[in-house]
């Protein structure tokens, strides 16, 4: 497999299991999926574009993102 990098096609991550958020609606819509990679990274994609680009996070980056989301750091201003 080629090197894993941000923006790569999800189809290049052969053999990974994508997990859809349980908060996603039953008809698809705007869904986020993640895959836990063998090297410890986490890949994220938009389920509407399953072959499209992915974001790759280290475990530390992923934990920081989830912590910020739980604490409301990503709320719109106003």
C-alpha positions as CSV (number, residue, x, y, z in Angstrom):
1,X,0.0,0.0,0.0
2,X,1.2,3.5,-0.7
3,X,1.9,5.9,2.1
4,X,-1.0,6.9,4.2
5,X,-1.6,10.7,4.0
6,X,-4.4,13.3,4.4
7,X,-6.5,13.7,1.3
8,X,-5.8,10.3,-0.1
9,X,-8.6,8.3,-1.7
10,X,-10.4,6.1,0.8
11,X,-10.3,3.3,-1.8
12,X,-6.5,3.2,-1.2
13,X,-7.2,2.0,2.4
14,X,-8.1,-1.5,1.3
15,X,-9.2,-3.9,4.0
16,X,-10.2,-1.4,6.7
17,X,-13.5,-1.5,8.4
18,X,-15.5,1.8,8.2
19,X,-17.7,2.6,11.2
20,X,-20.6,5.0,10.8
21,X,-21.6,7.2,13.6
22,X,-24.7,6.0,15.5
23,X,-25.9,9.6,15.3
24,X,-26.2,9.3,11.5
25,X,-29.7,9.1,10.1
26,X,-31.1,5.9,8.6
27,X,-31.4,7.5,5.1
28,X,-27.7,8.4,4.7
29,X,-27.5,12.2,4.6
30,X,-24.4,13.8,6.1
31,X,-22.6,10.9,7.8
32,X,-19.1,10.6,9.1
33,X,-17.3,7.3,9.1
34,X,-14.0,6.3,10.8
35,X,-11.6,3.5,10.4
36,X,-9.0,2.4,12.9
37,X,-5.8,1.7,11.0
38,X,-3.2,-1.0,11.8
39,X,-0.5,1.5,12.6
40,X,-2.6,3.2,15.2
41,X,-4.0,6.0,13.1
42,X,-7.6,6.9,12.6
43,X,-9.1,7.7,9.1
44,X,-12.2,9.8,8.7
45,X,-14.4,10.1,5.6
46,X,-17.7,11.4,4.4
47,X,-20.0,8.4,3.8
48,X,-21.6,10.2,0.8
49,X,-18.3,9.9,-1.0
50,X,-16.9,6.5,0.1
51,X,-14.0,6.6,-2.3
52,X,-13.3,10.3,-1.7
53,X,-10.6,11.9,0.4
54,X,-9.9,10.9,3.9
55,X,-8.4,12.7,6.9
56,X,-5.8,10.8,8.8
57,X,-5.3,11.5,12.6
58,X,-2.8,10.2,15.1
59,X,-4.2,8.8,18.3
60,X,-3.2,12.0,20.1
61,X,-4.8,14.2,17.5
62,X,-8.0,12.1,17.6
63,X,-8.2,12.2,21.4
64,X,-7.7,16.0,21.4
65,X,-10.5,16.4,18.7
66,X,-12.9,14.2,20.7
67,X,-12.1,16.0,23.9
68,X,-12.7,19.4,22.3
69,X,-16.0,18.2,20.9
70,X,-17.2,17.0,24.2
71,X,-16.2,20.3,25.9
72,X,-18.1,22.3,23.3
73,X,-15.0,24.0,21.8
74,X,-16.4,23.8,18.2
75,X,-19.7,25.7,18.8
76,X,-20.4,28.5,16.3
77,X,-19.6,32.0,17.6
78,X,-22.6,34.2,18.6
